[in-house]
Amino acid sequence: MNSGIFSTKAFWAAVLVLLVAGTLVHPYMAQQASRYALTAAVVERGTVQLDAYERVLGIDKAAKDGHLYSDKAPGQPLLAVPFFAVGKLFGVEDATILRIDGNLGLWWVTFWCSSFAGALLVVLMIRRATVVEPEAGVAPVLAVFFGTMLLPFSALLFGHVTAAAFLFASYVCLEARPHPAGWRRATLAGLFAGLAVLTEYTAALGVIVLFGVVLWRHRRSWWQFVAGGVPPALVLGVYNHFAFGAWYRLSYQYTAFSGVRSEARGFFESFSSPAAENLLALFLHGRGLLVATPVVLIAVAGAATHLRKRDVDSVVAVAMFAAFLLLPFFWENPWGGDSPGPRYMTPLLPFLTVPFVRAWRRWRLLAIASMAVSVVTMLAATLTNPFVHRDDPAGLGLWLTEMLEGRFVPTLFTMAAGPAGWLLHLALAAGALVMLGRAPAPGRGVVGAVPGHK
């Protein structure tokens, strides 16, 4: 199992993600409701209108011509359609029923669209680290996954981790061996890039960076990359036409978050003037990058030290960080609402894998310390309540308090066996961690090093 994309270590890392994040049953809230209702409407009623689901929707919805719609990008809800349909065959209740706690239909869709996407993403991250740094080891890769927002959003029905997986898959396709990418890999990379935008509109920032990589390192394949993105663009255009009357009108232009509007808001109306306080909070707040997830900044610093070598992983990491930094800077609040951190930056996080591996080798003690802080913070957020109010300065202290007071999110195990379920959950996760540690590392001869990376 140590060949190709998968290795034994990658397999057990994926299992660990599924055990930690994929067994949690978070409550039904506005963001999840908007996504879940769209999936249900397609399966249960053959429509993208959410009128029948009005009583279960929160504030996250769009309104046009007297009808309700999801205000989210349609990629993740459409991806969930076959899984929800299978769930209906096994007794998942009608989505018009409001079930805030213990909603197993919501869990089922979350598992396949977020947790499983996270598991596949960690496999890709290990793959990329092994290709570029054959002696890397898995610990720094897991630090980037379990010590950033990739972990909590793998347990929640948002589109961030799915978009991150598509975006990183696009990059892996481009930079795999042999180099440069041929037309098949370039086309597949374009398809993944398009799916990322179909899932989260803000992933377009990452696609711009990847297109720059194509022009830099795969110039002859630029049109195949663009062609690969056409099918997702067509799906988005068709959805927008049926929901909002024109292929170019996006759901956010009709959001009813602050009241129903009679016409589409301007494309940039969701953004605000650049705010220095947002930038300050982004780094120094209780949920800021320096305080809550320092692995991010250590990775960016590691990337910066390799820029003069024109190393592609470092250049892309810094470019992604700079691009996605614009979102919290120009947003009303840096977190994108109630969130464990600046959630709109999530798609850039897997691109920090190789830079953090190098930082781990160069600044071992600093990297280990940052990993400890980051993993404890994100694990505490994931297991309790990641939805800290946007104006609340709290972070790790709040989540640790909730843990000490026993306010954990339910899991499949605790729903079946009560508090004793935590023992089984812990035992399984510990077992996966032991198997991960004992698994053989991928051999050098399997993937080799990519020319031009050092």
C-alpha positions in Angstrom: 0.0 0.0 0.0 3.1 2.2 -0.3 2.7 3.1 -4.0 0.9 5.8 -5.9 -1.0 8.4 -4.0 -1.9 6.1 -1.1 0.6 4.8 1.5 -0.1 3.0 4.8 0.6 6.1 6.7 -1.7 8.2 4.5 -4.4 5.5 5.0 -4.2 5.7 8.8 -4.0 9.5 8.7 -7.3 9.5 6.8 -8.8 7.1 9.3 -7.7 9.4 12.1 -9.5 12.3 10.4 -12.7 10.3 10.0 -12.6 9.2 13.7 -11.9 12.6 15.1 -14.1 14.8 12.9 -16.4 12.3 11.1 -18.1 11.0 14.1 -19.2 14.3 15.6 -22.8 15.3 15.4 -22.9 19.1 15.5 -26.2 21.0 15.9 -28.2 22.2 13.0 -27.5 25.9 12.4 -28.1 28.6 9.8 -25.1 27.9 7.6 -25.7 24.1 7.5 -29.5 24.7 7.1 -29.0 26.7 3.8 -26.8 23.9 2.3 -28.8 20.9 3.6 -32.1 22.4 2.5 -30.8 22.9 -1.1 -29.7 19.3 -1.2 -33.0 18.1 0.2 -35.0 20.3 -2.2 -33.3 18.7 -5.2 -33.9 15.1 -3.9 -37.3 15.5 -2.3 -38.9 18.0 -4.6 -36.8 18.3 -7.8 -36.3 22.0 -7.4 -33.7 24.5 -6.2 -36.4 26.7 -4.5 -36.5 26.4 -0.7 -40.0 27.7 0.0 -41.0 24.4 1.5 -38.1 24.6 3.9 -38.7 28.1 5.2 -39.4 27.0 8.8 -36.0 25.2 9.0 -33.9 28.0 7.4 -32.1 30.5 9.5 -30.8 33.8 8.4 -28.6 32.3 5.6 -30.9 32.4 2.6 -31.5 34.3 -0.6 -34.8 35.7 -1.8 -35.9 36.6 -5.3 -39.4 37.1 -6.8 -41.1 35.8 -3.7 -39.1 32.5 -3.5 -36.4 31.4 -1.2 -33.0 29.9 -2.3 -29.7 29.0 -0.7 -27.3 31.9 -0.5 -24.3 29.5 -0.8 -22.4 28.4 -3.8 -24.2 25.3 -5.2 -21.2 22.9 -5.5 -21.3 21.3 -2.1 -25.2 20.9 -1.9 -25.2 19.4 -5.4 -22.3 17.1 -4.5 -24.4 15.9 -1.5 -27.4 14.9 -3.6 -26.5 11.2 -4.2 -25.5 10.7 -0.5 -28.7 12.3 0.7 -30.7 10.2 -1.7 -29.1 7.0 -0.3 -29.7 8.3 3.2 -33.4 8.6 2.4 -33.5 4.9 1.4 -32.3 4.1 4.9 -34.7 6.3 6.8 -33.3 9.8 6.9 -36.2 12.0 7.8 -37.7 14.7 5.6 -35.6 17.9 5.8 -38.7 20.0 6.5 -38.5 18.7 10.0 -36.5 21.0 12.3 -34.2 18.8 14.4 -31.4 21.0 15.9 -29.7 18.3 18.0 -28.9 14.8 17.0 -29.7 15.4 13.4 -28.3 12.2 11.7 -29.4 13.3 8.3 -27.2 16.4 8.6 -24.4 14.2 10.1 -24.6 11.8 7.1 -24.2 14.6 4.5 -21.5 16.3 6.6 -19.6 13.0 6.8 -19.4 12.6 3.0 -19.0 16.3 2.0 -16.7 17.6 4.8 -15.2 14.7 6.8 -14.4 12.5 3.9 -13.2 15.4 1.9 -10.8 16.2 4.8 -9.6 12.6 4.8 -8.8 12.7 1.1 -7.2 16.1 1.6 -4.8 14.8 4.3 -3.8 12.0 1.9 -3.0 14.6 -0.8 -1.0 16.6 1.8 1.1 13.6 2.8 1.6 12.7 -0.9 2.9 16.2 -1.7 5.2 16.4 1.3 6.6 13.0 0.4 7.2 13.9 -3.2 9.1 17.1 -2.3 10.7 16.1 1.0 11.0 12.3 1.1 12.3 12.3 4.7 9.6 14.6 5.9 7.6 12.3 8.2 3.9 12.6 8.9 4.0 14.7 12.1 4.4 18.1 10.4 1.8 17.3 7.9 -0.7 16.3 10.6 0.2 19.6 12.4 -1.0 21.6 9.4 -4.3 19.6 9.3 -5.1 19.1 13.0 -3.6 22.5 14.0 -5.6 24.7 11.6 -9.3 25.3 10.6 -9.1 22.3 8.4 -10.0 20.2 11.5 -13.1 21.9 12.8 -14.5 22.5 9.3 -14.1 18.8 8.5 -16.7 18.2 11.1 -19.1 20.9 9.9 -21.3 21.2 6.8 -19.5 24.2 5.2 -17.8 24.3 1.8 -14.3 25.3 3.0 -12.6 21.9 3.4 -14.2 20.6 0.2 -13.0 23.6 -1.7 -9.6 23.3 -0.2 -9.4 19.6 -1.3 -10.4 20.5 -4.9 -7.9 23.4 -5.0 -5.0 21.4 -3.6 -5.9 18.5 -5.9 -5.6 20.9 -8.8 -2.1 21.9 -7.6 -1.0 18.3 -7.1 -2.1 17.4 -10.6 -0.1 20.3 -12.0 3.1 19.6 -10.1 3.2 15.8 -10.1 5.7 13.8 -12.1 6.6 13.9 -15.0 7.1 17.7 -15.3 5.7 19.8 -16.9 2.1 18.6 -16.9 0.7 17.1 -20.0 -2.7 17.9 -21.4 -4.5 15.2 -19.3 -3.2 16.5 -16.0 -3.6 20.1 -17.0 -7.3 19.5 -17.9 -7.9 17.6 -14.7 -6.2 20.4 -12.7 -8.6 22.8 -14.4 -11.6 20.7 -13.6 -10.6 20.5 -9.9 -10.0 24.3 -9.9 -13.4 24.9 -11.4 -15.0 22.6 -8.8 -13.3 24.6 -6.0 -15.0 27.8 -7.2 -18.3 25.9 -7.7 -18.0 24.9 -4.0 -16.8 28.3 -2.6 -16.8 31.4 -4.7 -13.9 32.8 -2.8 -11.7 29.9 -4.0 -11.4 32.0 -7.2 -8.5 33.8 -5.5 -6.7 30.5 -5.3 -7.5 29.6 -8.9 -5.9 32.9 -10.0 -2.7 31.9 -8.2 -2.8 28.4 -9.8 -3.3 29.9 -13.3 -0.2 31.9 -12.6 1.6 28.7 -11.9 0.3 27.3 -15.2 1.7 30.3 -17.1 5.0 30.1 -15.2 5.7 26.4 -15.3 3.2 24.8 -17.8 2.7 27.5 -20.4 1.8 25.3 -23.3 -1.0 23.7 -21.2 -2.8 26.9 -20.2 -5.7 26.3 -22.6 -6.2 22.8 -21.3 -6.3 24.1 -17.8 -9.0 26.7 -18.8 -10.9 24.0 -20.7 -11.0 21.8 -17.7 -12.8 24.5 -15.7 -15.6 24.9 -18.3 -17.9 22.0 -17.0 -18.1 23.4 -13.5 -18.6 26.9 -14.9 -21.5 25.6 -17.0 -23.1 24.0 -14.0 -22.8 27.2 -12.1 -24.3 29.2 -15.0 -27.2 26.8 -15.4 -27.9 26.9 -11.6 -27.7 30.7 -11.5 -30.1 31.0 -14.5 -32.8 28.8 -13.0 -32.4 30.3 -9.5 -31.6 34.0 -10.1 -32.6 34.6 -13.7 -29.1 35.0 -15.3 -26.0 32.9 -15.6 -23.8 35.7 -14.1 -26.0 36.4 -11.0 -24.6 34.9 -7.8 -26.6 33.8 -4.7 -24.8 36.3 -2.5 -26.3 39.1 -4.5 -29.8 38.1 -3.3 -28.9 37.2 0.3 -31.7 38.0 2.7 -29.3 38.2 5.7 -30.2 41.8 6.3 -33.6 41.9 4.7 -35.2 40.9 1.4 -34.1 43.1 -1.6 -36.1 43.8 -4.7 -33.0 43.7 -6.9 -29.6 42.1 -7.0 -26.9 43.9 -4.9 -23.7 44.9 -6.5 -21.0 42.3 -6.9 -18.6 44.0 -4.4 -21.3 45.2 -2.0 -20.6 42.3 0.4 -17.1 43.8 1.0 -16.3 46.7 3.2 -13.5 49.3 3.3 -10.2 47.9 4.3 -10.0 47.9 8.1 -6.7 48.0 10.0 -8.4 46.6 13.1 -9.4 43.5 11.1 -5.8 42.9 10.2 -4.7 43.4 13.8 -7.4 41.0 15.1 -6.5 38.5 12.4 -3.1 38.0 14.1 -3.5 39.0 17.7 -7.1 38.1 18.6 -7.9 35.0 20.7 -8.8 33.3 17.4 -6.0 35.0 15.5 -3.2 33.3 13.6 -0.5 34.1 16.0 -2.5 33.1 19.1 -4.7 30.2 18.0 -3.0 28.7 14.9 0.7 29.7 14.9 1.6 26.8 12.6 0.2 29.0 9.8 2.7 31.8 10.4 5.6 29.4 11.0 4.8 27.8 7.6 4.6 31.2 5.9 7.9 32.1 7.4 9.3 28.8 6.2 8.0 29.5 2.7 9.5 33.0 2.7 13.0 31.6 3.3 12.8 29.6 0.1 11.5 32.4 -2.2 14.9 33.3 -3.6 15.3 29.7 -4.8 12.1 30.1 -6.9 10.8 27.0 -5.2 7.3 26.4 -6.5 5.8 25.2 -3.2 7.1 28.3 -1.4 6.1 30.8 -4.0 2.6 29.3 -4.2 2.2 29.2 -0.4 3.1 32.9 0.0 1.0 33.9 -3.0 -2.0 32.0 -1.6 -1.5 33.5 1.8 -1.4 37.0 0.4 -4.4 36.4 -1.8 -6.7 35.0 0.9 -5.5 37.6 3.4 -7.5 40.1 1.3 -10.8 38.5 2.4 -10.7 39.2 6.2 -9.1 42.5 5.5 -12.0 43.7 3.3 -14.8 41.8 5.1 -17.1 43.2 7.6 -15.4 41.1 10.3 -12.3 39.0 9.9 -13.9 35.7 10.9 -16.7 35.6 8.3 -19.3 35.5 11.0 -19.3 33.2 14.0 -16.3 31.0 13.5 -13.2 29.4 15.1 -11.0 31.6 13.0 -10.8 33.5 9.7 -12.7 30.8 7.8 -12.5 32.3 4.4 -8.7 31.6 4.5 -9.3 27.8 4.9 -8.7 26.9 1.2 -5.1 28.1 1.4 -4.1 26.0 4.4 -3.0 22.7 2.6 -0.6 24.8 0.5 1.4 25.4 3.7 2.2 21.7 4.1 5.6 21.6 2.4 6.7 25.0 3.9 5.9 23.7 7.4 7.7 20.5 6.8 10.8 22.6 5.9 10.3 24.8 9.0 10.0 21.7 11.1 13.4 20.6 9.9 15.0 24.1 10.3 13.3 25.4 13.5 12.3 22.1 15.2 11.6 23.4 18.7 9.6 26.4 17.4 7.6 24.2 15.0 6.8 21.7 17.7 5.7 24.4 20.1 3.5 26.0 17.4 2.0 22.5 16.7 1.2 21.9 20.3 -0.7 25.2 20.7 -2.4 24.9 17.4 -3.6 21.3 17.7 -4.9 21.8 21.3 -6.8 25.0 20.2 -8.4 23.5 17.1 -9.1 20.2 18.8 -10.8 22.0 21.7 -12.8 24.1 19.2 -13.9 21.0 17.2 -15.0 19.0 20.2 -17.0 21.8 21.9 -18.5 24.8 20.1 -16.5 26.2 17.2 -19.1 29.0 16.6 -17.7 31.7 18.8 -19.6 35.0 18.3 -17.8 37.3 15.9 -17.4 40.0 18.6 -16.2 37.6 21.4 -12.5 38.0 22.0 -12.3 34.5 23.5 -10.5 31.6 22.0 -8.6 28.7 23.6 -9.7 29.8 27.1 -13.3 29.5 26.2 -13.0 26.1 24.6 -10.9 24.7 27.4 -13.5 25.9 29.9 -16.3 24.2 27.9 -14.2 21.0 27.9 -13.6 21.2 31.7 -17.4 21.7 32.2 -18.2 18.8 30.0 -19.9 20.7 27.3 -18.8 18.5 24.4 -20.5 18.1 21.1 -22.4 14.7 20.8 -20.8 11.9 18.8 -22.2 8.8 17.2 -20.7 6.9 20.2 -22.1 9.1 22.9 -25.5 9.1 21.2 -25.5 5.3 21.3 -23.8 4.6 24.7 -24.0 7.9 26.6 -20.8 9.3 28.2 -19.2 5.9 28.0 -19.1 6.4 24.3 -16.2 8.8 24.7 -14.0 5.9 26.0 -14.7 3.9 22.8 -14.1 7.0 20.7 -10.8 7.7 22.4 -9.7 4.1 22.1 -10.4 4.0 18.4 -8.6 7.3 17.8 -5.7 6.2 19.9 -5.5 2.9 18.0 -5.5 4.8 14.7 -2.7 7.0 16.0 -0.6 3.9 17.1 -1.1 2.3 13.7 -0.1 5.5 12.0 3.1 5.6 14.0 3.9 2.0 13.3 3.1 2.2 9.5 6.2 2.2 7.2 7.0 5.5 5.6 6.5 5.7 1.8 9.7 4.7 0.0 11.8 7.2 -1.9 11.6 5.2 -5.0 7.9 5.4 -5.1 7.4 9.0 -5.8 10.9 10.5 -6.0 11.7 14.2 -6.0 10.2 16.6 -8.4 12.9 18.4 -10.5 13.2 22.1 -9.8 11.9 22.1 -6.3 15.1 22.5 -4.4 
